[in-house]
Amino acid sequence: IENGLSRQAYRNRIRQVEDFMKAKKLHPLIKDQIYGFYRERFSEGVMFDEEEILDELTPALRHEVQLFTAQKILEKVPFIILQADELFRRQFSASLNQQIFLDGTTVIKEGTRGGSVFFLQSGVLEIWSKYNTNGPVNFVSDGSYVGDVSVLLS
């Protein structure tokens, strides 16, 4: 049975999450966000401990897996594909950490110092300015990145 244990783990986790939301009497909008997170994070309906699995692999095999899984974002960022050599791409892919941001989440605030550059694999990110309260000043999508200036100034 393909993904049998992982699918069962996912179903069990969803039941636990439902019990948690019921016990906490969460607002329906918060419940929807939680369900959205789980749908996005575990889109295949399988759940596993990726960090534990990667830690068990040899360093060389771990790097191969990281490079393969980072390929989608690497292909969308022009300067990495056009100018970076294989060693840089390997090091870059090993340093990536996947994060999921739901609608309405603040990723980074203007003027803050940070330690991360965020590469957008999919979706649309609104760029807001504290100097313009009329709405977003820009939109970025797949392959774009934000936070680079914050990292450079840190």
N, C-alpha and C positions, 0 to 999 in steps of 0.2 A: 504494500500500500504506500504510494508515493506521498511523502510528507505527513504520514499518519500521525506520528507523535507530535510533530510541530503543529498540525491542524488541531489536534486535541488540546494541546497547551494553549493555543489561541482561544478556542471555545471556552476552556476553563477560565482563562484570564478575563474574557468578556463577562462571564457569569459573576466573577469576583467584582469586577468594575460595576456591574449592575447592582449587586448587593451593596457595594460602597455608596453608590449614588442614591439608592433608596434609603439607606440608613442615615445619610447626611441630608436627605430631603433637598437635594440640589435643584436649583431652578432649571426648567426645561432648556433654556438657552445654553446653560453651562453643560448640561447633559449632551446636547447636540455637539458642542465643541469637543467634549471628551470622545464621543463616538467618532467624530471627524478625525481626531488625532489618531485613534486606533485604526481607522480605515486607511489613513495615509501611511502611517508607520508600518503597518503590517498588511499591505495591500493585497498580498497573495493569500491572506488568511492563515499564515503560518507564523509561529513564534519560536525564536531560539535565542540563545545567548551568544551573540556574535563575538563579543570580546573574549569570552571563554574559549570559543572554537579557534579564533585566531591565535590566542596565546598557546594553544596546543601544537600549532604548526611550526615547522622549522622557519627560521627567519627568511630564508630565500622564498619559500612557498608563501609565507605571509605577505611578502612584498608583491609577489605575482598576483595574489588575490586582491590586494589593495589597488594595484595598478589597473587590474581588470574592472573592478567595481567603480573606480574613479573615471573610467574612460568616457562616460557620458558627459561629465562636467569638463573634462580635459578637451573634448572635441568642441565644446561651445565657447571656450575662452581663447580668442585668436592669438594673443601673445604667447600662450603656452604651446599651442600647436605649431605656430610659425617660427618661433624663435628659441624655444627651449629644447635642450638636448635630452636624450634618453635618461641620463642620470638625474637631471633636474626634475623630469616628469615623475620618476620613481620616488624621489625624495618628497616632492610636492604631494603625490597621491598618498604617501605614508602619513603625511601630517593632516590630512583632511578628517574632519569629524562631521558626520551628518547630523543636522538639526532640522526639526520640523517646526515651522511657524504657522500658526493658524491665522485666519483673517482677523485683522484688528490688533495683531501683536506688534509691539514696538521692538524692532530688531536692534537699532542703535540710535542714540539721540545726538542731534547736531551739537558740536562743541565738546563732546566728551572724549576723553582719551581711552583708547581701547587696545586690546591685544589680539584682535581677530579681524580678518578680512572675510566677508561673507560672499560666497559665490552662489548665485542663484541657478539651481539646476532646473527648476520648473516653477512656473507661476509668474505673477506680476507683483512687484514691490512698489509701493507708493513712496515718493520722496517728499517729505514735508519740511518746510523751513519755519523757524520760529519768527522770521520776519514777514511771513506771508500767511495770514490766517484764512485766506479765501479758499484754500484747498491745496492739493498736492502741486508741487512745482515741477515734478517730473515723474515718469514711470520707467522702470527698468524691468527686463524680463530675462528669459533663459540665457545664460552665459555672461550676464552682467555681474558686477561685483561692487560692493560698498564696504566702507570701513577702512579702505586703504590709506586715506589721509590720516585717520585717527591712529593707525598703527605707526605710520611714519613719524608722527609728532610725539609718540610715546617715548 
